[in-house]
Amino acid sequence: SERKRNMTSEDYYLKGNEFRRRGDFRQAMECYLEAIALDPESPAVQAKEMLDSIFAFYCKDLYNP
């Protein structure tokens, strides 16, 4: 059984960065949201905004059919 340790906001932020480097933006976003939930001042706030703009760019066809 996998033992979960208590992850900090910074842990989630760094994990999110790792997913982002691999191009797994969805997982990265989940990590950033966890980081922000734990610490609203986290640098994950800016990382999430960057991902939001990436999603908006890639998904613009969904918004403008």
N, C-alpha and C positions, 0 to 999 in steps of 0.2 A: 504494500500500500504506500502510495506517495505521501510523504509528510510535507504539509504546507507550512512554510515559515511566515511570520508576519512581515509582509513586504512594506517598505516605506514608499512615500511618494517618489523619492529619487530612484528607488529600485524600479518602479513602474515606468518612470520616464526613460531610464537607460534601456530597459527592456523594449520599450516602444521604439527607441532609436534603432535598436538592433533589427526589429521587424521592418522598420522603414528602409534601412539599408538593404534588406533582402527583397524589398518591393512588396512586402505584405502589409499594405496600407490599412486594411481592415483590422488586423490584429494590432497594428501600431496604434490605431485610433482607440481601441479598447483599452490599451495600456495607458495612453495619455489621459483618457477619461477617468480611469482609476486614480492616476496620479493627482489630477485636479480635484477629485472628490476628497482625497486625503489632505491636499494642500492647495487651496485656491491661488496661492502665489507661485505655484510651481512653474518652472520654465516649460512644462508641458503645455501651458496655456498657449504660448506662441507656436509650439510644435503642432498643436491641434489646429490652430488657425491656418497654418501652412497646409496641413492635410485637407482642411475644409476647402481651400482654394484649389488644391489638386483634384479633389472629388468634383468640384463644380466644373472644372475644366474638362475632365474626362466624361462627365455625365451630362454635359450641356445639351446633348441631343435629346435627353429625357425631358429637359425643361422646355426645349424649343422643337417640338415635333415637325 
